[in-house]
Amino acid sequence: MSDAAAAAAAAPETAALLLVWPPYDDQMAASALRAFRGAVVWYVGEGRGGACADDAFFDALEEDWEPDELHALIRFPGLYDWAHRLVRRRR
């Protein structure tokens, strides 16, 4: 288990998971998201196909998380990041 996944798994259910610019084409964000038991995720970065995370992360967001808030950021030129607040879908 990666350090990020271990930290996410150890977080109480009342915690929020914050992922800021997770490494491109890397499983860290997807692993942390799978291990997290809480109900709120904040993700700061570009969307699918951008310079953050991997497809497994975006697949998991689409399947298990509902967009709740979207915030524009002051950006560096050429970057297209946003602050996303997502809540776990009830099943």
C-alpha positions as CSV (number, residue, x, y, z in Angstrom):
1,M,0.0,0.0,0.0
2,S,1.4,3.4,-0.9
3,D,1.9,6.1,1.7
4,A,-1.0,8.1,0.2
5,A,-3.4,5.1,0.4
6,A,-2.3,4.3,3.9
7,A,-2.9,7.8,5.0
8,A,-6.3,7.9,3.3
9,A,-7.3,4.5,4.9
10,A,-6.2,5.8,8.4
11,A,-8.3,8.9,8.1
12,P,-11.6,9.0,10.1
13,E,-14.8,8.9,8.2
14,T,-15.4,12.5,9.2
15,A,-12.3,13.7,7.4
16,A,-12.1,15.0,3.9
17,L,-9.5,13.8,1.4
18,L,-7.5,16.6,-0.3
19,L,-5.7,15.7,-3.6
20,V,-3.7,18.6,-5.2
21,W,-2.1,18.1,-8.6
22,P,-1.6,14.3,-8.1
23,P,1.2,13.0,-10.4
24,Y,0.4,12.5,-14.0
25,D,-0.3,9.0,-15.2
26,D,0.4,7.7,-11.7
27,Q,-1.8,5.4,-9.5
28,M,-1.3,7.4,-6.3
29,A,-4.6,9.4,-6.5
30,A,-6.7,6.3,-7.5
31,S,-5.2,4.3,-4.7
32,A,-5.8,7.0,-2.1
33,L,-9.4,7.4,-3.3
34,R,-10.1,3.7,-3.1
35,A,-8.7,3.5,0.4
36,F,-10.6,6.6,1.7
37,R,-13.7,5.9,3.7
38,G,-15.0,9.5,4.1
39,A,-17.7,11.3,2.3
40,V,-15.9,14.4,0.9
41,V,-13.1,14.7,-1.6
42,W,-11.4,17.9,-2.7
43,Y,-9.5,17.6,-5.9
44,V,-7.4,20.4,-7.3
45,G,-6.0,19.8,-10.8
46,E,-6.9,19.4,-14.4
47,G,-9.6,17.2,-15.7
48,R,-9.3,13.8,-17.5
49,G,-6.7,14.1,-20.2
50,G,-4.9,16.9,-18.4
51,A,-1.6,16.8,-16.5
52,C,-2.9,15.1,-13.3
53,A,-3.6,11.5,-12.1
54,D,-4.5,8.6,-14.3
55,D,-7.6,7.2,-16.0
56,A,-8.4,5.0,-13.0
57,F,-8.7,8.0,-10.8
58,F,-11.1,9.8,-13.1
59,D,-13.1,6.5,-13.6
60,A,-13.5,6.2,-9.8
61,L,-14.6,9.8,-9.5
62,E,-17.2,9.4,-12.2
63,E,-18.5,6.1,-10.7
64,D,-18.5,6.8,-7.0
65,W,-18.5,10.6,-6.5
66,E,-21.0,13.4,-7.2
67,P,-19.7,16.8,-8.1
68,D,-20.8,19.3,-5.4
69,E,-18.8,22.5,-5.9
70,L,-16.5,23.8,-8.6
71,H,-14.2,26.8,-7.9
72,A,-12.1,28.7,-10.4
73,L,-8.5,29.3,-9.5
74,I,-5.9,32.0,-10.3
75,R,-4.0,30.0,-12.9
76,F,-0.6,30.0,-14.5
77,P,-0.8,30.5,-18.3
78,G,-1.6,27.3,-20.1
79,L,-3.0,25.4,-17.1
80,Y,-6.6,24.5,-16.8
81,D,-7.0,23.5,-13.1
82,W,-10.1,23.8,-10.9
83,A,-10.9,23.1,-7.3
84,H,-13.5,20.3,-7.2
85,R,-15.5,19.3,-4.2
86,L,-17.1,15.9,-4.6
87,V,-19.4,13.9,-2.2
88,R,-19.6,10.1,-2.1
89,R,-22.7,8.8,-4.0
90,R,-25.0,6.8,-1.8
91,R,-25.7,3.3,-2.9
